[in-house]
Amino acid sequence: MIDFDPGTAAPTRGTDQRNGGDLVVETLEALGAKTVFGIPGQHALGLFDAMGRGNLHFVSSRVENNSAFAADGYSRATGEVGVLFLSTGPGALTSLAGLQEAYASGVPMVVVASQIPLEGLGARRKGMLHQLDDQKASAANVTKSQRLIQHASGIPSAIQDAWTEAISSPQGPVWIEIPQNVLLDPIMVPPVEDALAEAADNPPRVELIREAVKWLTTAERPAIIAGGGTRRGRAEKSLLSIAETLRAPVICTPGGNGAFPWNHELSLQSWIEDRYMTDVLEDADVLIVVGSSLGEVTSNYFTFEPRGRIIQIDAEPRVLESNRPGLGIRADAGQALAALDSALTAAFDASQDVSGRTVPNWHGTSPEDLVKESLAKVKARLESQDLGKELKFMADIREAVPAGMQTFWDMTISAYWGWSCWDSREGQFHSAQGAGGLGYGFPAAIGGAVGLETTGQPSRVLAVSGDGSSMYSISELATAKQHNIPVTWLIVDDGGYGILREYMVGAFGKATATELARPDFVKLAEAFGVPARRVSPDEVGDALKESFAADGPNVVVVETLLKMFGPTHLGD
């Protein structure tokens, strides 16, 4: 067996005999895992030793929070489960901010954290390295559930159950802890040959769909808000069919960006924070809200005052009616919209008297004309605010990015613009709006690129950060270089926390503690062996195109001060 010193929990002698770590690796492989993110740690060495006997590809980050972001990005880019290996204590705790984003955004992940030896668990303070009173309790706010495995024979079933829970709506990260000696001690359990995890069924209740159809078949001004749950539930096809059946305008939240065709005649795009769009949604007599809590951004900072009835569909029951009363339908968005689409089609087909059907009428305006007029109002508002540089900057990036490329956005002014104006086309738009923490963009893009390459898809991706948020993940340049990951990282350097600067100046007349000393990002990237260039805002499009054509990671730095469009929740 493997000996370890109880005082340091350090292995002292190795063996080739199978142990608990092998069960972890074998089960993950049987479930379809291909890649693992994380950082080796003393109590987790059994996991990493076992990976050497398996087929999992390991991507070692430099900070555990970034490992979590990378696993998140892997899952979002591929639709597969992200897998994260963590060490104990500081390593586990450092991952929590990244896991909060995954939890808030419903990203399926399986997190395997090591633990101190069994004899040190509980409230006793034995003085073991990394010891916490209850490590998994620290993860309770940012994961769907937490499990402590105390016997190696329980590892395969626990991981299989965790995987099932992670992919079942509402999806999210699931936490497993395995003590060091359980990972290291030899086992009698035979190699894992198969493992099965199927998402639990989460259909809508029949009577709720029937009631929703009653409301919608008599609605004159139906409208739809498509949130992130629409994408997670792969409900895009049903959403399009329902919108066209009802002739209902559709607006996407930042998380729902891409759920509805950007240039469709019923698309209000993603200008969810614009007061003109809020006016339209308030005027709807029936509003379908799919996969959204109607939270801070979607409600235009809680100024949204709907006058009609709301049908709210969400897999998470705590979301339903959390901000507005309505007909709450707890269900997976894909299943719910498929059922609603089928029921609406049947209801309209059953109505032989076409002249008796309710015709959409927005006070004498057709839905299609309403969409055109509303988008024109948004455009006019922006043009009145001296935002030519910002509009051109975002347009140049959009023109440079191939239609199918996936993009990952940090919490920065460019991303705030992206929430509203980014047409994801055939690609996908990913941002950290779930929890809103800094540092997401680059490590998530690393994970996304790895995932796309693993699944045989074009793997070049774009990450967008500000100078402040980039410093949270600057060490991951080493990860990108080590694994030659095809990520182009655009850093928009405005000398500080730009959005906070705007908020403070707007609220108090001046900004405090928002200005930052920062490195020469070009030289810093080059020190990691990553090609980098500094360009003017007018050159960003060409620079990105050239960078996309290169091999491996690269960095484009633009020094410019971008402004946000005016706070439209205050009205005109």
Legacy VTK file of the C-alpha trace (Angstrom):
# vtk DataFile Version 3.0
C-alpha trace
ASCII
DATASET POLYDATA
POINTS 572 float
0.000 0.000 0.000
0.978 3.654 -0.114
2.355 4.996 3.134
1.831 8.587 4.187
3.009 10.636 7.085
-0.078 11.675 9.130
1.672 14.853 10.151
2.187 16.099 6.612
-0.208 13.845 4.671
2.590 13.371 2.149
2.960 10.030 0.337
6.200 8.263 1.178
6.079 5.189 -1.029
4.310 4.466 -4.300
2.917 1.310 -5.928
1.420 0.330 -9.257
-1.600 -1.269 -7.588
-4.972 0.286 -8.416
-6.454 2.650 -5.872
-9.339 5.042 -5.359
-7.850 7.530 -7.780
-8.105 4.935 -10.544
-11.812 4.529 -9.810
-12.303 8.272 -10.259
-10.515 8.331 -13.595
-12.137 5.136 -14.864
-15.641 6.326 -13.968
-15.159 9.718 -15.592
-13.864 8.094 -18.760
-16.810 5.686 -18.807
-19.175 8.648 -18.542
-17.552 10.283 -21.559
-15.157 12.761 -19.978
-12.192 13.621 -22.153
-10.556 16.599 -20.447
-9.930 17.658 -16.849
-8.929 21.095 -15.579
-7.215 21.875 -12.295
-3.958 22.130 -10.384
-2.160 19.271 -8.592
-2.154 19.410 -4.813
-0.702 17.343 -2.001
-3.906 15.611 -0.934
-4.983 15.150 -4.561
-1.858 13.363 -5.768
-3.756 10.084 -5.970
-6.008 11.631 -8.606
-3.129 12.875 -10.699
-1.147 9.669 -10.379
-4.184 7.741 -11.631
-4.552 10.053 -14.621
-1.142 8.845 -15.715
-2.671 5.382 -16.157
-5.760 6.633 -17.953
-6.708 8.578 -21.057
-7.961 11.878 -19.664
-6.320 14.987 -21.068
-5.261 17.326 -18.277
-5.000 21.101 -18.632
-3.149 22.648 -15.715
-4.122 26.214 -14.920
-2.119 28.521 -12.691
-4.900 29.560 -10.281
-7.813 27.351 -9.196
-10.405 30.042 -9.871
-9.241 30.072 -13.467
-9.437 26.272 -13.575
-13.109 26.592 -12.673
-13.643 29.229 -15.356
-11.881 26.980 -17.886
-14.089 23.990 -17.051
-17.080 26.325 -17.355
-15.930 27.529 -20.785
-15.312 23.946 -21.912
-18.892 23.032 -21.033
-20.467 26.093 -22.622
-18.522 25.664 -25.861
-19.208 21.943 -26.268
-22.412 21.236 -24.360
-20.518 18.563 -22.424
-19.845 18.311 -18.692
-16.815 20.255 -17.470
-14.598 18.344 -15.039
-12.479 20.015 -12.366
-9.914 18.457 -9.991
-9.097 20.422 -6.846
-6.790 20.073 -3.914
-7.856 20.741 -0.338
-8.232 23.924 1.704
-6.782 26.932 -0.127
-7.036 25.232 -3.520
-10.664 24.282 -3.036
-11.593 27.676 -1.616
-9.853 29.588 -4.410
-12.146 27.915 -6.957
-15.372 29.151 -5.407
-15.757 32.441 -7.293
-15.434 30.559 -10.575
-17.984 28.006 -9.415
-20.384 30.788 -8.478
-20.478 31.836 -12.130
-21.158 28.263 -13.264
-23.872 27.851 -10.638
-25.560 31.155 -11.470
-25.456 30.413 -15.208
-26.497 26.754 -15.000
-23.289 25.226 -16.360
-22.983 21.446 -15.801
-19.735 20.525 -14.053
-18.415 17.721 -11.872
-15.943 18.972 -9.278
-13.742 16.396 -7.578
-12.000 17.888 -4.569
-9.557 15.994 -2.407
-9.778 16.013 1.369
-7.492 15.460 4.312
-7.328 11.841 5.569
-10.497 10.455 7.123
-9.047 10.545 10.618
-8.821 14.342 10.437
-12.420 15.002 9.396
-14.922 16.575 11.746
-14.574 19.481 14.128
-11.314 18.256 15.670
-8.370 20.552 15.075
-5.582 18.050 14.469
-3.410 20.630 12.754
-3.357 18.847 9.413
-2.252 20.833 6.403
-5.217 22.512 4.628
-7.675 21.357 7.298
-11.111 23.021 7.342
-13.945 22.398 9.770
-16.228 21.445 6.876
-14.755 21.972 3.434
-17.854 21.021 1.452
-19.925 23.509 3.444
-17.846 26.227 1.800
-19.096 25.019 -1.574
-22.756 24.871 -0.554
-23.578 28.342 -1.919
-22.046 27.736 -5.342
-22.873 24.111 -6.230
-26.084 22.111 -6.615
-25.038 19.514 -4.036
-22.024 18.278 -2.108
-20.958 14.700 -1.370
-18.236 13.245 0.866
-17.083 9.776 -0.189
-15.643 7.750 2.694
-15.058 4.393 0.997
-13.487 3.659 -2.372
-16.300 1.293 -3.344
-18.654 4.262 -3.316
-16.659 6.322 -5.828
-18.166 5.063 -9.124
-21.781 5.406 -8.016
-21.191 8.812 -6.425
-19.573 10.213 -9.573
-22.293 8.709 -11.750
-24.967 10.291 -9.551
-23.129 13.626 -9.566
-22.893 13.567 -13.358
-26.617 12.835 -13.602
-27.412 15.716 -11.289
-25.095 18.103 -13.163
-26.838 17.505 -16.512
-30.382 17.453 -15.106
-32.208 20.772 -15.381
-31.611 23.112 -13.737
-28.054 22.198 -14.687
-25.064 23.221 -12.606
-21.843 22.199 -10.855
-21.855 19.306 -8.375
-19.190 18.893 -5.674
-17.561 15.597 -4.600
-14.926 15.244 -1.873
-12.636 12.267 -1.480
-10.170 11.983 1.435
-6.534 11.452 0.598
-6.289 7.954 2.005
-9.420 6.863 0.106
-7.703 8.003 -3.082
-4.396 6.326 -2.226
-5.230 3.047 -0.504
-5.254 -0.091 -2.684
-8.687 -1.433 -3.598
-10.457 -4.690 -4.393
-13.003 -2.994 -6.655
-12.600 -4.144 -10.274
-11.987 -1.624 -13.056
-15.028 0.418 -14.057
-16.289 -0.816 -17.406
-19.398 1.259 -17.916
-21.289 4.082 -16.289
-24.593 5.590 -17.260
-25.869 9.082 -16.521
-29.065 10.361 -18.084
-30.648 13.713 -17.362
-33.744 13.500 -15.219
-36.968 14.294 -17.055
-38.339 17.764 -16.304
-41.494 18.232 -18.407
-44.178 20.887 -17.901
-47.479 20.068 -16.240
-50.231 19.490 -18.814
-52.763 21.795 -17.182
-50.248 24.654 -17.123
-49.545 24.326 -20.848
-53.287 24.204 -21.478
-53.775 27.412 -19.486
-50.874 29.121 -21.265
-52.464 28.259 -24.624
-55.745 29.842 -23.500
-53.942 33.058 -22.711
-51.893 33.103 -25.891
-54.632 32.258 -28.385
-56.565 35.343 -27.294
-53.562 37.674 -26.887
-53.375 40.743 -29.117
-49.888 41.783 -28.067
-47.868 38.681 -27.135
-44.111 39.070 -26.637
-41.277 36.809 -25.540
-38.156 37.242 -23.392
-35.623 34.476 -24.098
-33.148 34.004 -21.256
-30.147 31.754 -20.775
-32.343 28.760 -19.984
-33.551 28.829 -23.586
-30.044 28.054 -24.802
-29.333 25.552 -22.039
-32.545 23.710 -22.914
-31.726 23.771 -26.645
-35.130 25.335 -27.211
-34.203 27.563 -30.155
-36.256 25.675 -32.764
-39.407 25.666 -30.635
-38.909 29.324 -29.728
-38.756 30.288 -33.404
-41.877 28.279 -34.202
-43.871 29.778 -31.305
-42.792 33.318 -32.178
-43.832 32.883 -35.794
-47.118 31.223 -34.854
-48.010 34.065 -32.494
-46.190 36.779 -34.481
-44.672 37.705 -31.135
-41.631 40.016 -30.884
-38.693 38.283 -29.165
-35.912 39.888 -27.142
-32.924 37.953 -25.784
-31.220 38.573 -22.460
-27.392 38.540 -22.338
-27.516 34.869 -21.368
-30.040 34.153 -24.099
-28.041 35.912 -26.809
-28.252 33.722 -29.911
-31.444 31.904 -28.924
-33.374 33.755 -31.659
-32.173 34.855 -35.125
-30.729 38.357 -34.797
-32.142 39.741 -38.050
-35.521 38.009 -37.947
-38.449 40.376 -38.573
-39.693 39.657 -35.023
-36.289 40.065 -33.345
-35.807 42.900 -30.872
-32.259 41.562 -30.649
-30.671 41.962 -27.191
-31.292 45.608 -26.322
-32.825 44.490 -23.055
-31.456 47.488 -21.118
-32.969 50.065 -23.454
-36.040 51.926 -22.250
-37.712 51.661 -25.654
-37.589 47.883 -25.353
-38.855 48.053 -21.795
-41.807 50.083 -23.090
-42.645 47.370 -25.620
-42.447 44.580 -23.044
-44.542 46.520 -20.548
-47.249 46.926 -23.190
-47.524 43.198 -23.978
-50.834 41.733 -22.868
-49.193 38.305 -22.485
-45.439 38.053 -21.940
-43.660 34.686 -22.152
-40.464 34.681 -20.064
-38.274 31.635 -20.737
-35.211 30.772 -18.664
-34.931 34.154 -16.944
-35.699 35.431 -13.458
-36.570 38.908 -14.771
-33.622 40.017 -12.690
-31.641 43.231 -12.524
-30.487 43.513 -16.132
-33.520 41.917 -17.772
-35.893 44.178 -15.839
-33.852 47.257 -16.825
-32.690 47.623 -13.234
-36.064 46.786 -11.721
-37.889 49.573 -13.546
-39.939 47.058 -15.550
-43.656 47.446 -14.762
-45.616 45.021 -16.968
-49.294 45.742 -17.479
-50.173 42.347 -18.955
-50.030 38.763 -17.753
-46.787 36.808 -17.509
-46.098 33.172 -18.353
-42.762 32.284 -16.758
-40.963 29.061 -17.680
-37.889 27.946 -15.766
-36.284 24.705 -14.616
-35.383 26.240 -11.258
-38.520 26.563 -9.091
-36.955 29.296 -6.969
-36.852 31.539 -10.039
-40.579 31.344 -10.720
-42.392 34.513 -9.647
-39.262 35.644 -7.810
-39.703 39.150 -9.220
-43.165 39.236 -10.790
-46.387 37.245 -10.280
-47.416 35.065 -13.198
-48.256 31.600 -14.434
-45.152 29.749 -13.289
-44.246 26.614 -15.247
-41.409 24.647 -13.706
-39.837 22.697 -16.531
-36.814 22.372 -18.752
-37.080 25.124 -21.347
-36.641 22.719 -24.243
-39.374 20.405 -23.053
-41.709 23.241 -22.090
-41.414 25.141 -25.355
-41.774 21.939 -27.390
-44.981 21.149 -25.517
-46.253 24.711 -25.866
-45.412 24.775 -29.574
-47.279 21.525 -30.173
-50.303 22.679 -28.161
-50.454 26.065 -29.897
-50.228 24.455 -33.325
-53.048 22.069 -32.428
-55.174 24.912 -31.063
-54.758 27.012 -34.190
-55.297 24.010 -36.496
-58.495 23.182 -34.620
-59.811 26.666 -35.263
-61.367 26.323 -38.702
-62.735 29.849 -38.667
-59.622 31.846 -39.506
-61.539 35.089 -39.306
-62.314 34.375 -35.660
-58.671 34.163 -34.608
-57.084 36.998 -32.697
-54.842 39.056 -34.970
-51.773 40.607 -33.323
-52.321 44.338 -33.067
-50.048 46.736 -31.208
-52.423 49.714 -31.147
-52.788 49.746 -34.900
-49.224 48.651 -35.621
-48.200 45.168 -36.777
-45.645 43.283 -34.689
-43.158 43.407 -37.534
-43.478 47.170 -37.899
-43.261 47.564 -34.116
-39.928 45.736 -34.157
-38.587 47.964 -36.953
-39.716 51.121 -35.190
-38.299 50.052 -31.819
-34.883 49.183 -33.257
-34.851 52.491 -35.117
-35.547 54.331 -31.849
-32.661 52.534 -30.158
-30.344 53.436 -33.027
-31.414 57.075 -32.895
-30.858 57.211 -29.136
-27.340 55.851 -29.493
-26.514 58.233 -32.324
-27.616 61.144 -30.156
-25.116 60.264 -27.416
-21.812 60.833 -29.248
-20.956 57.141 -29.268
-19.525 56.908 -32.757
-16.203 55.491 -31.563
-17.866 52.800 -29.480
-20.285 51.771 -32.215
-17.493 51.534 -34.781
-15.238 49.637 -32.354
-17.877 46.976 -31.706
-18.809 46.817 -35.393
-15.158 46.346 -36.385
-14.782 43.459 -33.934
-17.992 41.863 -35.186
-16.869 42.180 -38.803
-13.484 40.626 -38.003
-14.812 37.635 -36.067
-15.812 34.709 -38.309
-19.533 33.943 -38.213
-19.076 30.597 -36.463
-16.465 31.652 -33.899
-17.323 31.463 -30.205
-16.508 34.494 -28.079
-15.921 34.855 -24.320
-16.384 38.215 -22.614
-15.153 39.431 -19.251
-16.953 41.999 -17.114
-15.737 45.042 -19.011
-17.303 47.923 -20.952
-16.843 46.078 -24.244
-18.825 43.154 -22.820
-21.553 45.460 -21.549
-21.873 46.696 -25.108
-21.758 43.103 -26.311
-24.687 42.148 -24.091
-26.855 44.473 -26.140
-25.338 44.746 -29.615
-23.522 41.477 -30.341
-24.985 39.356 -33.124
-23.565 35.909 -32.341
-24.477 34.640 -35.854
-23.562 30.944 -36.081
-21.187 31.170 -33.129
-21.963 31.484 -29.450
-21.704 34.456 -27.100
-20.490 33.666 -23.563
-20.124 36.139 -20.720
-19.912 36.229 -16.944
-23.214 37.960 -16.335
-24.449 35.102 -14.120
-22.381 36.038 -11.076
-20.628 39.068 -12.546
-17.123 38.316 -11.283
-13.964 39.563 -12.943
-11.457 37.348 -14.709
-13.818 35.041 -16.622
-13.053 35.813 -20.261
-9.561 34.469 -20.910
-9.587 31.236 -18.861
-13.101 30.401 -20.080
-11.888 30.911 -23.646
-8.967 28.565 -22.949
-11.408 25.903 -21.793
-13.675 26.575 -24.750
-10.855 26.234 -27.262
-9.665 22.994 -25.654
-13.190 21.623 -25.755
-13.786 22.542 -29.369
-10.488 20.970 -30.389
-11.282 17.837 -28.370
-14.638 17.460 -30.112
-13.167 18.028 -33.562
-14.565 21.511 -34.191
-12.793 24.702 -35.316
-11.107 25.717 -32.099
-9.948 29.324 -32.484
-11.888 31.531 -30.042
-11.850 35.161 -28.969
-11.562 36.410 -25.385
-12.291 40.055 -24.531
-11.128 41.670 -21.269
-10.383 45.069 -19.830
-7.026 45.896 -18.284
-8.464 45.455 -14.791
-10.150 42.112 -15.399
-7.199 40.786 -17.418
-4.960 40.961 -14.358
-7.158 38.382 -12.650
-6.135 35.805 -15.230
-2.857 37.068 -16.667
-1.018 33.999 -15.348
-3.048 31.826 -17.702
-0.885 33.060 -20.552
1.458 30.338 -19.317
-1.331 27.767 -19.655
-2.193 28.936 -23.159
1.470 28.792 -24.186
2.142 25.419 -22.582
-0.757 23.760 -24.388
-0.533 25.913 -27.551
-4.205 26.825 -27.212
-5.703 28.830 -30.116
-7.059 31.793 -28.157
-6.894 35.375 -29.348
-7.099 37.650 -26.312
-8.253 41.224 -26.902
-7.337 43.488 -23.965
-9.016 46.891 -23.997
-6.770 49.026 -21.789
-8.380 52.156 -20.364
-6.178 52.490 -17.298
-8.616 51.314 -14.659
-11.934 49.745 -13.829
-13.760 51.584 -16.589
-17.359 50.718 -15.805
-16.887 51.455 -12.095
-15.310 54.778 -13.051
-18.432 55.642 -15.020
-20.740 54.543 -12.233
-18.923 56.609 -9.621
-18.653 59.733 -11.745
-22.337 59.441 -12.565
-23.355 58.924 -8.944
-20.862 61.072 -7.035
-19.270 63.401 -9.576
-15.851 61.769 -9.220
-14.245 58.329 -9.177
-12.238 56.961 -6.269
-9.880 53.951 -6.350
-10.742 53.033 -9.921
-7.413 53.973 -11.536
-4.818 51.230 -11.947
-1.123 50.890 -12.521
-0.775 48.136 -15.074
1.998 46.401 -16.963
3.027 46.744 -20.551
0.704 43.962 -21.721
2.579 43.429 -24.963
5.927 42.906 -23.245
4.299 40.798 -20.547
2.676 38.491 -23.091
5.965 38.218 -24.963
7.681 37.277 -21.700
5.384 34.242 -21.629
6.340 33.485 -25.221
2.958 34.631 -26.550
2.930 36.933 -29.601
1.317 40.300 -28.897
0.739 43.645 -30.548
-0.585 47.067 -29.583
-2.945 48.750 -32.046
-5.191 51.805 -32.237
-8.984 51.402 -32.063
-9.221 51.923 -35.837
-6.808 49.036 -36.397
-8.523 46.474 -34.170
-10.412 44.727 -36.988
-7.358 44.054 -39.131
-5.290 43.043 -36.103
-7.891 40.498 -35.051
-8.161 39.017 -38.542
-4.394 38.512 -38.666
-4.349 37.045 -35.176
-7.149 34.593 -36.015
-5.053 33.261 -38.888
-2.053 32.529 -36.647
-1.228 29.406 -34.668
-1.546 29.103 -30.902
-2.328 31.934 -28.478
-1.867 35.615 -29.192
-2.766 38.966 -27.669
-4.084 42.226 -29.134
-3.946 45.308 -26.899
-5.986 48.438 -27.624
-5.450 51.508 -25.480
-8.692 53.458 -25.576
-11.384 54.844 -23.300
-14.800 53.539 -24.217
-18.022 54.984 -22.858
-21.252 53.207 -22.086
-24.512 54.302 -23.623
-26.696 56.404 -21.328
-28.640 54.813 -18.461
-31.847 54.151 -20.343
-33.735 52.948 -17.277
-34.009 56.654 -16.444
-35.948 57.259 -19.654
-35.392 60.036 -22.148
LINES 1 573
572 0 1 2 3 4 5 6 7 8 9 10 11 12 13 14 15 16 17 18 19 20 21 22 23 24 25 26 27 28 29 30 31 32 33 34 35 36 37 38 39 40 41 42 43 44 45 46 47 48 49 50 51 52 53 54 55 56 57 58 59 60 61 62 63 64 65 66 67 68 69 70 71 72 73 74 75 76 77 78 79 80 81 82 83 84 85 86 87 88 89 90 91 92 93 94 95 96 97 98 99 100 101 102 103 104 105 106 107 108 109 110 111 112 113 114 115 116 117 118 119 120 121 122 123 124 125 126 127 128 129 130 131 132 133 134 135 136 137 138 139 140 141 142 143 144 145 146 147 148 149 150 151 152 153 154 155 156 157 158 159 160 161 162 163 164 165 166 167 168 169 170 171 172 173 174 175 176 177 178 179 180 181 182 183 184 185 186 187 188 189 190 191 192 193 194 195 196 197 198 199 200 201 202 203 204 205 206 207 208 209 210 211 212 213 214 215 216 217 218 219 220 221 222 223 224 225 226 227 228 229 230 231 232 233 234 235 236 237 238 239 240 241 242 243 244 245 246 247 248 249 250 251 252 253 254 255 256 257 258 259 260 261 262 263 264 265 266 267 268 269 270 271 272 273 274 275 276 277 278 279 280 281 282 283 284 285 286 287 288 289 290 291 292 293 294 295 296 297 298 299 300 301 302 303 304 305 306 307 308 309 310 311 312 313 314 315 316 317 318 319 320 321 322 323 324 325 326 327 328 329 330 331 332 333 334 335 336 337 338 339 340 341 342 343 344 345 346 347 348 349 350 351 352 353 354 355 356 357 358 359 360 361 362 363 364 365 366 367 368 369 370 371 372 373 374 375 376 377 378 379 380 381 382 383 384 385 386 387 388 389 390 391 392 393 394 395 396 397 398 399 400 401 402 403 404 405 406 407 408 409 410 411 412 413 414 415 416 417 418 419 420 421 422 423 424 425 426 427 428 429 430 431 432 433 434 435 436 437 438 439 440 441 442 443 444 445 446 447 448 449 450 451 452 453 454 455 456 457 458 459 460 461 462 463 464 465 466 467 468 469 470 471 472 473 474 475 476 477 478 479 480 481 482 483 484 485 486 487 488 489 490 491 492 493 494 495 496 497 498 499 500 501 502 503 504 505 506 507 508 509 510 511 512 513 514 515 516 517 518 519 520 521 522 523 524 525 526 527 528 529 530 531 532 533 534 535 536 537 538 539 540 541 542 543 544 545 546 547 548 549 550 551 552 553 554 555 556 557 558 559 560 561 562 563 564 565 566 567 568 569 570 571
